[in-house]
Amino acid sequence: MFRSTNPYAQTLRLAIPVVLSQAGQIVVQLVDNAMVGRLGALPLAAVSFGGTVFFLIFIFGVGISMGITPLVGEMYARSNHRISASYLQNSILLYGTLGLLLFGVSQAVIPLMPHMGQQPEVVEMAIPYYRYLAWSIIPFMLFAAFKQFLEGVGNTKVAMVIIIVSNLINILFNYLFIYGKLGCPAMGAAGAGLATLISRILTPLLIILYFQRRDSFRRYFSLFRKAEFSAHRLRSLLGVGLPIALQMVMEGGAFVLTAIMMGWIGNGTIPLAGNQIATVISNLAFMIIVGISAATTIRISHEFGRGDLRALRTAANISYRLGLMWNGLTATIFILFRHQIPLLFTSDPEVVEMASRLLIFAGLFQFSDGLQNISVGILRGIQDVNAIMGIAFVAYLLINLPVGYLCAFTLGWGPEGLWIGFIFGLSIAAFLLNRRYRRSLKKLATIAHPE
């Protein structure tokens, strides 16, 4: 399966394409912010607000789609292609239907946006951008079914290539529709949303074409049967995917609600724009950890399928080490270059100053953020996902948000106070998730070698 016997190389060979794939999702937002930011603080704040509201819906879909990866990974390790194909078949139905449902939810949110405490001009500009993002969830969910299936069988390169192509298309259409080039209308922030929709429509088309042109993957289509549409398979996909989705929504919700609370501070525009820059940069660095975590899920699910607990433990420890090395590097960069990084997005001195202050806190929570996400990746691999919902609820909803609100508004520490909440919440999550992994490993060892 892996061409190298070096365990670090095995993880990195899987992780690097996943990093680029996952980073591609963030790059869409980063490019939107960078290109729209040239129009001023108001358009940047509008894209920030619209993207923030959409993020919770989007991340729920991403989390649900991750349910297929460990299930297919376990079956792939056992060379059971029929059941793997059955999971793919049922995931296309499930995720396609979910895409339509999430689009409906996103439309229902629009009347609520003026009541989220933001400046009226920010909301007015954000809604057209948000509408295009809402449409993009449908093709994205179809693409996710194939992407996560490929990750389950250890193929992480195809989605990487497709997402890179998609991002290049997004940049091109951003240029055309944001600024009104080559005869296209100058749509401003809404143009960035339209570009994102166009680029996401292409992704399922490209990945289906790949499946059809490769014999090793077309065989899964040949195993599709009407009888394979199964309530049992759908329950399995939801049983693994739903806890992952809820965990991601609660974690992402802490960032979303923090961004909304940023709009309550001062005139709202400067804190919101500065927070968006710090968040996008932090998320981009975090995608490396997401990639390592996803690679860990793949490796852990394969070792879990074989019943090799020693290899499973080795894979987990390697991921922790790789994550800590990356977190040390990003923490250093964020703090040392905090005044230069915001200039990539805007020349507004007030926004630059705000973002530079928040990047200090982004640097401080890097280690906790990395540890908690890699632990989640391990637990996904062994399909022990129910506990992560409770841990996320405690860490993000009971600790992160209340501490942030207390520091920002009660103690009067402003935007920095909201980010202090992240340090507390992510640290608690890192501790509890790592403890859960160690307990689960002991339980698996007991089952494998009862006394």
C-alpha positions in Angstrom: 0.0 0.0 0.0 2.8 2.4 1.0 5.9 2.5 -1.1 8.2 3.5 1.8 8.9 1.7 5.0 9.7 4.9 6.8 6.6 5.6 8.9 7.1 9.4 8.7 7.2 9.2 4.9 4.1 7.1 4.9 2.2 9.7 6.8 3.6 12.6 4.8 2.9 10.9 1.5 -0.8 10.8 2.4 -0.8 14.1 4.3 0.7 16.5 1.8 -1.9 16.0 -0.9 -4.7 16.2 1.7 -3.1 19.4 3.0 -3.2 20.9 -0.4 -6.8 19.7 -0.9 -8.0 21.0 2.5 -6.0 24.2 2.1 -7.7 24.6 -1.2 -11.0 25.1 0.5 -9.5 27.8 2.7 -7.6 29.3 -0.2 -11.0 30.1 -1.8 -11.8 32.2 1.2 -8.3 33.7 1.4 -8.3 34.7 -2.3 -11.8 36.2 -1.9 -10.7 38.2 1.1 -7.4 39.3 -0.5 -9.0 40.4 -3.8 -12.1 42.0 -2.3 -10.0 43.6 0.4 -8.4 45.8 -2.3 -11.8 47.5 -2.6 -11.8 48.7 1.1 -12.7 47.7 4.6 -16.4 47.6 4.0 -16.3 45.0 1.2 -13.8 42.9 3.2 -16.1 43.0 6.3 -19.0 42.0 4.1 -17.2 39.0 2.7 -16.1 38.2 6.2 -19.6 38.2 7.6 -21.2 36.3 4.6 -18.4 33.7 4.7 -18.7 33.4 8.4 -22.4 32.7 8.4 -22.0 30.2 5.6 -19.1 28.5 7.2 -21.2 26.6 9.8 -23.5 25.1 7.1 -20.5 24.3 5.0 -18.5 22.7 7.8 -21.4 20.5 8.8 -21.5 19.1 5.2 -17.7 18.5 5.3 -18.0 16.7 8.6 -20.8 14.4 7.4 -18.8 13.5 4.3 -15.9 12.4 6.5 -17.9 9.5 7.8 -17.2 7.4 4.7 -13.4 7.6 5.0 -12.8 5.3 8.0 -15.5 2.9 6.9 -14.0 2.4 3.4 -10.5 2.4 4.9 -11.4 -0.6 7.1 -13.0 -2.5 4.2 -10.1 -1.6 1.9 -7.6 -3.0 4.3 -9.6 -6.2 4.2 -9.8 -6.2 0.4 -13.6 -6.1 0.5 -14.3 -4.0 -2.6 -18.0 -4.9 -2.8 -18.8 -3.3 0.6 -16.5 -0.3 -0.3 -18.5 0.2 -3.5 -21.7 -0.1 -1.5 -20.5 2.7 0.8 -19.7 4.9 -2.2 -23.1 4.3 -3.8 -25.0 5.1 -0.6 -22.8 8.2 0.1 -23.6 9.7 -3.3 -27.3 9.4 -2.5 -26.9 10.6 1.1 -24.5 13.5 0.5 -26.4 14.6 -2.7 -29.6 14.8 -0.7 -27.9 16.5 2.2 -26.5 19.1 -0.2 -30.1 20.0 -1.2 -31.1 20.2 2.4 -28.2 22.4 3.4 -29.0 24.7 0.5 -32.5 25.0 1.9 -31.2 25.8 5.4 -28.8 28.4 4.0 -31.8 30.2 2.3 -33.7 30.1 5.6 -30.8 31.9 7.3 -30.9 35.0 5.0 -33.8 36.7 6.8 -31.9 36.3 10.1 -28.7 38.0 8.9 -29.9 41.6 9.5 -30.5 40.7 13.2 -27.0 39.4 14.0 -25.7 42.7 15.4 -23.8 43.8 12.3 -23.7 47.2 10.6 -26.6 47.5 8.0 -24.2 48.3 5.1 -22.1 45.2 5.9 -25.2 43.0 5.9 -26.5 44.5 2.6 -23.3 43.8 0.8 -22.8 40.4 2.4 -26.1 38.8 1.3 -25.5 38.6 -2.5 -22.1 37.0 -1.8 -23.7 34.6 0.6 -26.4 33.6 -1.9 -23.8 32.3 -4.4 -22.0 30.4 -1.6 -25.3 28.8 -0.7 -25.7 27.4 -4.2 -22.2 26.0 -4.1 -22.9 23.5 -1.3 -24.8 21.3 -3.7 -21.9 20.5 -6.1 -19.5 20.4 -3.2 -21.3 17.6 -1.4 -21.3 15.5 -4.6 -17.6 16.1 -4.9 -17.1 15.2 -1.3 -18.6 11.7 -1.6 -15.9 10.8 -4.2 -13.1 12.7 -2.5 -13.6 11.1 0.9 -14.0 7.7 -0.7 -10.6 8.1 -2.4 -9.0 9.1 0.9 -10.4 5.9 2.4 -8.5 3.8 -0.1 -5.4 5.8 0.4 -5.5 7.9 -2.8 -5.1 11.6 -1.8 -3.6 13.0 -4.9 -6.6 13.2 -7.3 -8.7 15.5 -5.1 -5.6 17.7 -4.7 -5.2 18.2 -8.4 -8.9 18.9 -8.9 -9.0 21.4 -6.1 -5.9 23.2 -7.4 -7.5 23.5 -10.8 -10.7 24.7 -9.2 -8.8 27.4 -7.2 -7.1 28.7 -10.3 -10.5 29.0 -12.0 -11.8 30.8 -8.9 -9.0 33.3 -9.1 -9.6 33.9 -12.8 -13.3 34.5 -12.3 -12.7 36.6 -9.2 -10.6 38.9 -11.3 -13.3 39.1 -14.0 -16.3 39.6 -11.7 -15.0 41.5 -8.7 -13.3 44.2 -10.8 -15.4 44.0 -14.0 -12.6 42.9 -16.4 -12.9 41.8 -20.1 -16.4 43.1 -20.4 -17.8 41.4 -17.3 -19.9 43.4 -14.8 -18.0 44.8 -11.8 -19.9 42.9 -9.0 -17.6 43.6 -6.1 -18.1 41.2 -3.2 -20.9 39.3 -5.0 -18.5 38.6 -7.9 -16.3 36.6 -5.5 -19.3 34.5 -4.6 -20.1 33.8 -8.2 -16.5 32.8 -9.0 -16.6 30.3 -6.1 -19.9 28.8 -7.3 -18.5 28.3 -10.8 -15.3 26.7 -9.6 -17.2 24.3 -7.3 -19.6 23.2 -10.1 -16.5 21.9 -11.9 -15.2 19.7 -9.1 -17.8 16.8 -9.2 -17.6 16.8 -13.0 -13.8 16.4 -12.9 -13.7 13.7 -10.2 -16.5 11.6 -11.9 -14.6 11.8 -15.2 -11.5 10.5 -13.3 -13.4 7.5 -11.9 -14.8 6.6 -15.4 -11.4 6.8 -17.1 -9.4 4.7 -14.5 -10.1 0.9 -14.5 -9.1 0.5 -10.9 -11.9 3.0 -9.9 -14.4 2.3 -12.6 -14.8 -1.2 -11.2 -16.5 0.3 -8.2 -19.2 1.7 -10.5 -19.6 -1.8 -12.0 -20.4 -3.1 -8.5 -23.3 -0.6 -8.0 -26.6 -2.4 -7.7 -30.1 -1.2 -6.9 -30.2 -3.7 -4.1 -27.1 -2.1 -2.5 -29.1 1.0 -1.5 -29.2 0.1 2.1 -30.7 1.7 5.2 -27.9 -0.1 7.2 -25.2 1.5 5.1 -26.9 4.9 5.4 -27.1 4.5 9.1 -23.4 3.6 9.2 -22.4 6.6 7.2 -24.5 8.9 9.5 -23.4 7.1 12.6 -19.8 8.0 11.9 -20.3 11.2 10.0 -22.9 13.0 12.2 -20.7 13.1 15.4 -17.8 14.3 13.3 -20.0 17.0 11.8 -21.4 18.1 15.1 -17.9 18.3 16.6 -16.7 20.4 13.7 -19.8 22.6 13.9 -19.3 23.3 17.6 -15.6 24.0 17.1 -16.3 26.1 14.0 -19.2 27.7 15.8 -16.9 29.1 18.4 -15.0 30.9 15.6 -18.2 32.0 13.9 -19.9 33.4 17.0 -16.6 35.1 18.0 -16.5 36.8 14.6 -20.2 37.9 15.1 -19.3 39.3 18.5 -16.4 41.1 16.9 -19.1 43.1 15.1 -20.4 44.3 18.4 -17.2 46.0 19.4 -16.7 49.7 18.5 -17.9 50.5 15.0 -17.7 46.8 14.1 -16.0 47.2 10.7 -12.4 47.4 11.9 -12.6 44.6 14.5 -14.5 42.4 12.0 -12.0 43.0 9.2 -9.0 42.5 11.5 -10.5 39.3 12.9 -11.1 38.0 9.4 -7.5 38.4 8.4 -6.2 36.7 11.6 -8.7 33.9 11.2 -8.0 33.2 7.5 -4.2 33.1 8.2 -4.8 30.9 11.2 -7.0 28.6 9.2 -4.6 28.3 6.4 -1.8 27.2 8.8 -4.3 24.9 10.5 -4.9 23.1 7.1 -1.5 21.5 7.5 -2.8 19.9 10.8 -6.0 19.0 9.1 -4.0 17.2 6.4 -1.9 15.3 9.0 -5.1 14.5 10.9 -6.8 13.2 7.7 -3.7 11.1 6.8 -3.8 9.8 10.4 -7.4 8.7 9.9 -6.5 6.8 6.8 -3.5 5.1 8.3 -5.3 4.3 11.6 -8.4 2.9 9.7 -6.2 0.6 7.7 -4.3 -0.7 10.8 -7.6 -0.9 12.6 -9.0 -3.1 9.7 -6.0 -5.4 10.0 -6.2 -5.5 13.8 -2.5 -4.3 14.1 -2.6 -2.2 17.3 1.2 -1.7 17.5 1.2 -0.1 14.0 -1.8 1.9 15.0 -0.1 3.3 18.0 3.0 4.1 16.0 1.0 5.9 13.4 -0.7 8.0 16.1 2.6 9.0 17.8 4.2 10.0 14.5 1.2 12.3 13.7 1.5 13.9 17.1 5.2 14.6 16.5 4.7 16.0 13.0 1.9 18.2 14.3 3.9 19.7 17.2 6.8 20.5 14.9 4.5 22.4 12.5 2.7 24.2 15.3 6.0 25.4 16.7 6.9 26.8 13.3 3.6 28.6 12.8 3.5 30.0 16.3 6.9 31.6 15.7 5.9 33.0 12.3 2.6 34.4 13.5 4.2 36.3 16.4 7.4 37.5 14.7 5.7 38.6 11.4 2.4 39.8 12.9 2.8 43.3 11.5 3.8 42.2 7.9 1.2 39.4 7.4 -1.9 41.6 7.4 -0.4 43.8 4.6 -1.1 40.9 2.2 -4.8 41.7 2.6 -5.2 45.4 3.2 -3.2 48.7 3.5 -5.8 50.1 6.0 -3.6 50.9 9.1 -6.4 50.3 11.6 -7.2 46.9 10.2 -3.5 46.0 10.0 -3.0 47.0 13.7 -6.1 45.0 14.8 -5.0 41.9 12.9 -1.4 42.1 14.2 -2.7 42.1 17.8 -4.9 39.1 17.2 -2.1 37.1 15.5 -0.3 36.9 18.8 -3.2 34.9 20.2 -3.4 32.8 17.1 0.3 31.9 17.7 -0.3 31.0 21.3 -3.1 28.5 20.7 -1.3 26.7 17.8 -0.1 23.7 20.0 -3.5 23.1 21.6 -5.3 23.4 18.2 -2.9 20.9 16.6 -3.1 18.3 19.4 -6.9 18.3 19.6 -7.3 17.9 15.8 -4.8 15.1 15.5 -6.6 13.3 18.4 -9.9 13.7 16.5 -8.2 12.1 13.4 -7.1 9.1 15.5 -10.6 8.6 17.0 -12.2 8.9 13.5 -9.8 6.1 12.3 -11.0 3.7 15.0 -14.6 4.9 14.6 -14.8 6.1 18.2 -16.6 9.3 17.3 -19.5 9.7 19.8 -17.3 11.0 22.6 -15.9 13.9 20.5 -19.4 15.6 20.5 -19.5 15.8 24.3 -15.9 17.0 24.5 -16.6 19.6 21.8 -19.7 20.8 23.7 -17.8 21.3 26.9 -14.6 22.8 25.4 -16.2 25.2 22.9 -19.7 26.0 24.1 -19.3 25.8 27.9 -15.7 27.2 28.1 -14.5 28.9 24.9 -17.4 31.2 24.3 -18.3 32.2 27.9 -14.6 32.9 28.7 -14.2 35.0 25.5 -17.4 37.0 26.3 -16.3 37.5 29.9 -12.9 38.8 28.9 -14.1 40.9 25.9 -17.1 42.6 27.4 -17.3 42.1 31.1 -13.6 42.8 31.7 -13.4 45.2 28.8 -10.4 43.6 27.0 -12.1 43.9 23.6 -11.1 41.8 20.6 -8.2 40.2 22.4 -10.5 39.0 25.1 -12.5 37.0 22.6 -9.4 35.2 21.4 -8.4 34.4 24.9 -11.5 32.2 24.9 -9.9 30.2 22.1 -6.8 29.5 24.2 -8.9 28.1 27.0 -11.3 26.1 24.8 -8.7 24.5 22.6 -6.5 23.6 25.5 -9.4 21.7 27.3 -10.3 20.0 24.0 -6.7 18.9 23.4 -6.4 17.4 26.9 -9.8 15.6 26.9 -9.4 14.2 23.3 -5.9 12.8 24.0 -7.2 11.2 27.2 -10.1 9.6 25.2 -7.7 8.2 22.6 -5.5 6.6 25.3 -8.5 5.0 27.0 -9.8 3.7 23.7 -6.4 2.2 22.8 -6.3 0.4 26.2 -9.8 -0.9 25.5 -8.9 -2.2 22.1 -5.8 -3.9 23.6 -7.9 -5.6 26.2 -10.3 -6.9 23.5 -7.5 -8.2 21.4 -5.6 -9.8 24.3 -8.1 -10.6 27.1 -6.5 -11.9 30.3 
